[in-house]
């Protein structure tokens, strides 16, 4: 794991790393909520201020954005932006 970010309002965090995944974790149950395969290894991650997107810094220096959808958090889904 290289990157970790906490959600601005919900009890979840996101992680990224050399395994080429973005993962969202529930901080109350300590369980994985969702995982998305990335095309390359990642080094950093942060939530947007409104918590509806992730910005992911890739190992090759590029930046990816992923929109998050969460009905009430329990099951987040990912959608690639742009």
JOQUIMO-V343737 format. One record per residue. N is the residue number from 1. RES is the residue in one letter. SS is DSSP state (a for helix, b for strand, c for the rest). D_FIRST is the distance of its C-alpha to the first C-alpha in Angstrom with 1 decimal. Layout:
n = {N & N}
res = {RES & RES}
ss = {SS & SS}
d_first = {D_FIRST & D_FIRST}
//
This chain:
n = {1 & 2 & 3 & 4 & 5 & 6 & 7 & 8 & 9 & 10 & 11 & 12 & 13 & 14 & 15 & 16 & 17 & 18 & 19 & 20 & 21 & 22 & 23 & 24 & 25 & 26 & 27 & 28 & 29 & 30 & 31 & 32 & 33 & 34 & 35 & 36 & 37 & 38 & 39 & 40 & 41 & 42 & 43 & 44 & 45 & 46 & 47 & 48 & 49 & 50 & 51 & 52 & 53 & 54 & 55 & 56 & 57 & 58 & 59 & 60 & 61 & 62 & 63 & 64 & 65 & 66 & 67 & 68 & 69 & 70 & 71 & 72 & 73 & 74 & 75 & 76 & 77 & 78 & 79 & 80 & 81 & 82}
res = {X & X & X & X & X & X & X & X & X & X & X & X & X & X & X & X & X & X & X & X & X & X & X & X & X & X & X & X & X & X & X & X & X & X & X & X & X & X & X & X & X & X & X & X & X & X & X & X & X & X & X & X & X & X & X & X & X & X & X & X & X & X & X & X & X & X & X & X & X & X & X & X & X & X & X & X & X & X & X & X & X & X}
ss = {c & c & b & b & b & b & c & c & c & c & c & b & b & b & b & b & c & c & c & c & b & b & b & b & b & b & c & c & c & c & b & b & b & b & b & b & b & c & c & c & c & b & b & b & b & b & b & c & c & c & c & c & b & b & b & b & b & b & c & c & c & c & b & b & b & b & b & b & b & b & c & c & c & c & c & b & b & b & b & b & c & c}
d_first = {0.0 & 3.8 & 6.0 & 7.8 & 11.5 & 14.4 & 17.3 & 20.5 & 22.7 & 21.2 & 19.4 & 16.2 & 12.7 & 10.5 & 6.7 & 5.8 & 4.4 & 6.8 & 8.0 & 9.8 & 9.5 & 9.9 & 10.2 & 12.7 & 13.1 & 16.5 & 16.5 & 20.0 & 19.7 & 16.0 & 16.0 & 14.3 & 16.6 & 15.7 & 13.5 & 14.3 & 14.0 & 13.6 & 15.8 & 13.5 & 10.0 & 8.8 & 8.1 & 9.3 & 10.8 & 13.9 & 16.5 & 20.1 & 22.6 & 24.1 & 20.9 & 21.9 & 19.5 & 16.0 & 15.8 & 12.9 & 12.9 & 12.6 & 12.2 & 16.0 & 16.8 & 17.8 & 17.3 & 17.1 & 18.4 & 18.3 & 20.9 & 20.3 & 23.2 & 23.5 & 27.0 & 26.4 & 22.6 & 22.7 & 21.9 & 20.2 & 20.7 & 19.3 & 21.6 & 21.0 & 23.0 & 25.2}
//
